[in-house]
Amino acid sequence: MLNSVTELKDSQTTNSNFTQEIIIKPNTITIDWEPFVNGLSHPQNSMTLTFENGHLTFFHNGLNLYTIGGSEIRIQEQEAIQIAKESASSYPLKDGNETISNFTILDDPVLTKISLQNKGNTTLYPYVGDLASFG
């Protein structure tokens, strides 16, 4: 993938199972390779090189730290949002020693992110992270 770079500029390239990202800042170049399956990835499951003023200043190789245990997404986004809202409505919110019980869960905005997460033994599985809005 790196051989395909013809000009040193911010870029993101994807092939069948890796994403290569190049980030250029003043005096700093960062190159990151991150594997993915089914469109899902895990940022620590990557290899990163950072150069400052032409010298290698950071190297991280997490490619052998994790195995991907599965990539099948078994829940749709709207179903995950509904589960999160129901969970949040019965979750006791605390502000110091005070319990807040009169809150409303809004329909918008709702942010979701599906990614691979470590569920033990450095094995990655799909995970839907939801952020429901409170009013």
GROMACS elastic network, one bead per residue, 0.5 to 0.9 nm:
[ bonds ]
;  ai    aj funct       b0    kb
    1     4     6  0.54177   500
    1     5     6  0.73657   500
    1    13     6  0.77774   500
    1    14     6  0.84900   500
    1    15     6  0.80532   500
    1    18     6  0.88897   500
    1    19     6  0.88929   500
    1    20     6  0.71313   500
    2     5     6  0.55333   500
    2    20     6  0.78857   500
    3     6     6  0.78344   500
    5     8     6  0.70769   500
    5     9     6  0.89436   500
    5    11     6  0.89953   500
    8    11     6  0.85096   500
    8    22     6  0.81798   500
    8    24     6  0.79088   500
    8    29     6  0.89856   500
    9    22     6  0.70318   500
    9    23     6  0.71531   500
    9    24     6  0.61473   500
   10    21     6  0.75514   500
   10    22     6  0.52018   500
   10    24     6  0.55836   500
   10    25     6  0.88592   500
   11    20     6  0.80097   500
   11    21     6  0.57464   500
   11    22     6  0.52087   500
   11    23     6  0.68993   500
   11    24     6  0.89171   500
   12    19     6  0.68968   500
   12    20     6  0.56004   500
   12    22     6  0.63921   500
   12    23     6  0.87436   500
   13    18     6  0.83265   500
   13    19     6  0.56738   500
   13    20     6  0.51195   500
   13    21     6  0.64701   500
   13    22     6  0.87829   500
   14    17     6  0.74481   500
   14    18     6  0.57601   500
   14    20     6  0.62268   500
   14    21     6  0.86791   500
   15    18     6  0.55860   500
   15    19     6  0.65869   500
   15    20     6  0.85473   500
   16    19     6  0.86295   500
   16    36     6  0.86368   500
   16    37     6  0.87966   500
   17    34     6  0.85053   500
   17    35     6  0.55842   500
   17    36     6  0.54786   500
   17    37     6  0.64514   500
   17    38     6  0.89111   500
   17    39     6  0.88570   500
   18    33     6  0.65029   500
   18    34     6  0.54912   500
   18    36     6  0.59090   500
   18    37     6  0.86573   500
   19    32     6  0.79173   500
   19    33     6  0.56082   500
   19    34     6  0.52285   500
   19    35     6  0.62694   500
   19    36     6  0.74981   500
   20    31     6  0.71311   500
   20    32     6  0.56323   500
   20    34     6  0.66162   500
   20    35     6  0.88860   500
   21    30     6  0.79654   500
   21    31     6  0.57396   500
   21    32     6  0.51577   500
   21    33     6  0.65556   500
   21    34     6  0.84170   500
   22    29     6  0.71263   500
   22    30     6  0.57047   500
   22    32     6  0.65251   500
   23    28     6  0.81964   500
   23    29     6  0.58177   500
   23    30     6  0.51529   500
   23    31     6  0.65489   500
   23    32     6  0.85485   500
   24    27     6  0.80356   500
   24    28     6  0.60620   500
   24    30     6  0.66160   500
   24    31     6  0.88973   500
   25    28     6  0.50404   500
   25    29     6  0.62922   500
   25    30     6  0.84426   500
   26    29     6  0.81574   500
   26    52     6  0.88003   500
   26    53     6  0.88631   500
   27    51     6  0.80517   500
   27    52     6  0.54968   500
   27    53     6  0.50383   500
   27    54     6  0.77754   500
   28    50     6  0.69833   500
   28    51     6  0.55457   500
   28    53     6  0.64182   500
   28    54     6  0.79360   500
   29    49     6  0.81658   500
   29    50     6  0.56768   500
   29    51     6  0.51795   500
   29    52     6  0.66253   500
   29    53     6  0.86265   500
   29    54     6  0.84715   500
   30    48     6  0.70466   500
   30    49     6  0.56848   500
   30    51     6  0.63845   500
   30    52     6  0.88026   500
   30    58     6  0.88834   500
   31    47     6  0.82425   500
   31    48     6  0.56847   500
   31    49     6  0.52586   500
   31    50     6  0.64293   500
   31    51     6  0.86718   500
   32    46     6  0.68748   500
   32    47     6  0.56920   500
   32    49     6  0.65017   500
   32    50     6  0.86378   500
   33    45     6  0.89120   500
   33    46     6  0.55385   500
   33    47     6  0.52247   500
   33    48     6  0.64822   500
   34    41     6  0.70946   500
   34    42     6  0.76607   500
   34    43     6  0.69412   500
   34    44     6  0.84029   500
   34    45     6  0.64331   500
   34    47     6  0.66503   500
   34    48     6  0.86645   500
   34    63     6  0.80960   500
   35    40     6  0.85617   500
   35    41     6  0.63483   500
   35    42     6  0.80152   500
   35    45     6  0.71384   500
   35    46     6  0.67429   500
   35    63     6  0.80928   500
   36    39     6  0.59184   500
   36    40     6  0.51971   500
   36    42     6  0.76652   500
   36   116     6  0.88195   500
   37    40     6  0.53234   500
   37    41     6  0.67502   500
   37    68     6  0.83646   500
   37    70     6  0.86573   500
   37    71     6  0.62398   500
   38    41     6  0.85959   500
   38    71     6  0.60224   500
   38    72     6  0.74917   500
   38    73     6  0.87335   500
   39    71     6  0.86738   500
   39   115     6  0.85741   500
   40    71     6  0.73119   500
   40   114     6  0.71359   500
   40   115     6  0.52247   500
   40   116     6  0.59470   500
   40   126     6  0.73855   500
   41    44     6  0.89724   500
   41    45     6  0.76125   500
   41   115     6  0.57883   500
   41   116     6  0.54090   500
   41   117     6  0.85040   500
   41   124     6  0.89946   500
   41   126     6  0.88549   500
   42    45     6  0.53789   500
   42    46     6  0.77024   500
   42   115     6  0.64561   500
   42   116     6  0.52172   500
   42   117     6  0.65817   500
   42   118     6  0.86806   500
   42   124     6  0.79577   500
   43    46     6  0.61372   500
   43   116     6  0.88788   500
   44    47     6  0.82558   500
   44    60     6  0.89687   500
   44    61     6  0.86865   500
   44    62     6  0.60403   500
   44    63     6  0.81082   500
   44    65     6  0.85709   500
   44    66     6  0.86291   500
   45    61     6  0.79427   500
   45    63     6  0.51111   500
   45    64     6  0.77099   500
   45    65     6  0.69116   500
   45    66     6  0.63324   500
   45    67     6  0.87519   500
   46    60     6  0.75987   500
   46    61     6  0.61805   500
   46    62     6  0.51273   500
   46    63     6  0.51839   500
   46    64     6  0.88155   500
   47    59     6  0.75437   500
   47    60     6  0.54219   500
   47    62     6  0.59143   500
   47    63     6  0.62763   500
   48    58     6  0.75521   500
   48    59     6  0.56829   500
   48    60     6  0.50708   500
   48    61     6  0.65567   500
   48    62     6  0.86460   500
   49    56     6  0.71345   500
   49    57     6  0.78383   500
   49    58     6  0.56890   500
   49    60     6  0.67041   500
   49    61     6  0.87957   500
   50    55     6  0.83009   500
   50    56     6  0.58857   500
   50    57     6  0.57348   500
   50    59     6  0.66057   500
   51    54     6  0.56380   500
   51    55     6  0.50929   500
   51    57     6  0.54770   500
   51    58     6  0.70106   500
   52    55     6  0.53178   500
   52    56     6  0.65016   500
   52    57     6  0.62795   500
   52    58     6  0.89167   500
   53    56     6  0.85621   500
   56    59     6  0.75300   500
   60    63     6  0.89673   500
   61    64     6  0.74743   500
   61    65     6  0.83188   500
   62    65     6  0.51448   500
   62    66     6  0.73632   500
   63    66     6  0.66940   500
   63    67     6  0.86275   500
   64    67     6  0.74565   500
   65   122     6  0.67376   500
   65   123     6  0.88957   500
   66   118     6  0.80701   500
   66   121     6  0.84279   500
   66   123     6  0.56335   500
   66   124     6  0.67326   500
   67   122     6  0.65201   500
   67   124     6  0.61429   500
   68    71     6  0.74106   500
   68   116     6  0.81650   500
   68   122     6  0.85923   500
   68   123     6  0.55985   500
   68   125     6  0.64841   500
   69   123     6  0.55310   500
   69   124     6  0.54651   500
   69   125     6  0.57050   500
   69   126     6  0.89849   500
   70    73     6  0.87307   500
   70   116     6  0.88465   500
   70   123     6  0.86568   500
   70   124     6  0.70032   500
   70   125     6  0.52200   500
   70   126     6  0.70445   500
   71   116     6  0.78088   500
   71   124     6  0.84510   500
   71   125     6  0.61356   500
   71   126     6  0.57930   500
   72   125     6  0.82752   500
   72   126     6  0.70273   500
   73    76     6  0.76167   500
   73   114     6  0.87957   500
   73   126     6  0.63199   500
   73   127     6  0.82614   500
   73   128     6  0.89747   500
   74   126     6  0.87762   500
   75    78     6  0.84657   500
   75    79     6  0.64944   500
   75    80     6  0.65764   500
   75   128     6  0.85372   500
   76    79     6  0.53312   500
   76    80     6  0.63332   500
   76    81     6  0.88053   500
   77    80     6  0.51273   500
   77    81     6  0.62727   500
   77    82     6  0.87451   500
   77   112     6  0.75698   500
   77   113     6  0.89313   500
   77   114     6  0.85896   500
   77   128     6  0.78702   500
   78    81     6  0.50176   500
   78    82     6  0.62212   500
   78    83     6  0.86843   500
   79    82     6  0.50937   500
   79    83     6  0.62407   500
   79    84     6  0.86298   500
   80    83     6  0.51341   500
   80    84     6  0.61679   500
   80    85     6  0.86409   500
   80   112     6  0.86660   500
   80   128     6  0.70017   500
   80   129     6  0.84455   500
   80   130     6  0.74559   500
   81    84     6  0.50803   500
   81    85     6  0.61511   500
   81    86     6  0.86463   500
   81   110     6  0.78530   500
   81   111     6  0.88441   500
   81   112     6  0.77322   500
   81   130     6  0.64915   500
   81   131     6  0.83452   500
   81   132     6  0.74942   500
   82    85     6  0.51200   500
   82    86     6  0.61963   500
   82    87     6  0.85189   500
   83    86     6  0.52108   500
   83    87     6  0.60751   500
   83    88     6  0.85306   500
   84    87     6  0.50238   500
   84    88     6  0.59697   500
   84    89     6  0.85546   500
   84   129     6  0.89412   500
   84   130     6  0.65797   500
   84   131     6  0.79118   500
   84   132     6  0.69888   500
   85    88     6  0.50452   500
   85    89     6  0.61241   500
   85    90     6  0.88866   500
   85   105     6  0.69068   500
   85   106     6  0.88699   500
   85   131     6  0.89994   500
   85   132     6  0.63932   500
   85   133     6  0.88183   500
   86    89     6  0.52549   500
   86    90     6  0.67808   500
   86    91     6  0.88584   500
   87    90     6  0.55792   500
   87    91     6  0.62692   500
   88    92     6  0.81703   500
   88    93     6  0.89417   500
   88   105     6  0.78612   500
   88   132     6  0.78369   500
   89    92     6  0.81452   500
   89   101     6  0.89505   500
   89   103     6  0.82381   500
   89   104     6  0.79265   500
   89   105     6  0.70759   500
   91   101     6  0.89347   500
   92    99     6  0.65904   500
   92   100     6  0.69085   500
   92   101     6  0.68625   500
   93    98     6  0.84550   500
   93    99     6  0.57235   500
   93   100     6  0.52484   500
   93   101     6  0.69265   500
   94    97     6  0.65732   500
   94    98     6  0.56336   500
   94   100     6  0.58855   500
   94   101     6  0.89055   500
   95    98     6  0.51821   500
   95    99     6  0.63369   500
   95   100     6  0.70663   500
   96    99     6  0.80383   500
  100   103     6  0.71890   500
  103   134     6  0.67823   500
  103   135     6  0.62072   500
  104   133     6  0.85317   500
  104   134     6  0.57455   500
  104   135     6  0.51825   500
  105   108     6  0.89444   500
  105   132     6  0.70031   500
  105   133     6  0.58121   500
  105   135     6  0.61305   500
  106   109     6  0.73511   500
  106   110     6  0.82586   500
  106   132     6  0.73440   500
  106   133     6  0.53445   500
  106   134     6  0.57117   500
  106   135     6  0.62708   500
  107   110     6  0.68751   500
  107   132     6  0.79526   500
  107   133     6  0.72503   500
  108   111     6  0.87831   500
  108   132     6  0.81803   500
  108   133     6  0.68037   500
  109   131     6  0.89177   500
  109   132     6  0.75253   500
  109   133     6  0.62907   500
  110   130     6  0.75210   500
  110   131     6  0.60655   500
  110   132     6  0.52685   500
  110   133     6  0.61700   500
  111   129     6  0.84691   500
  111   130     6  0.60933   500
  111   131     6  0.53664   500
  111   132     6  0.69637   500
  111   133     6  0.85778   500
  112   128     6  0.69152   500
  112   129     6  0.57221   500
  112   131     6  0.63394   500
  112   132     6  0.86104   500
  113   127     6  0.81479   500
  113   128     6  0.57525   500
  113   129     6  0.52171   500
  113   130     6  0.66063   500
  113   131     6  0.88496   500
  114   126     6  0.67130   500
  114   127     6  0.55836   500
  114   129     6  0.62290   500
  114   130     6  0.87336   500
  115   125     6  0.80374   500
  115   126     6  0.55724   500
  115   127     6  0.54421   500
  115   128     6  0.66008   500
  115   129     6  0.79080   500
  116   124     6  0.54550   500
  116   125     6  0.50349   500
  116   127     6  0.57593   500
  116   128     6  0.86461   500
  117   123     6  0.79318   500
  117   124     6  0.50296   500
  117   125     6  0.55477   500
  117   126     6  0.62883   500
  117   127     6  0.59999   500
  118   121     6  0.76102   500
  118   122     6  0.56668   500
  118   123     6  0.54337   500
  118   125     6  0.65930   500
  118   126     6  0.89489   500
  119   122     6  0.71385   500
  119   123     6  0.61849   500
  119   124     6  0.62242   500
  119   125     6  0.67756   500
  120   123     6  0.59433   500
  120   124     6  0.79616   500
  121   124     6  0.87765   500
  124   127     6  0.89801   500
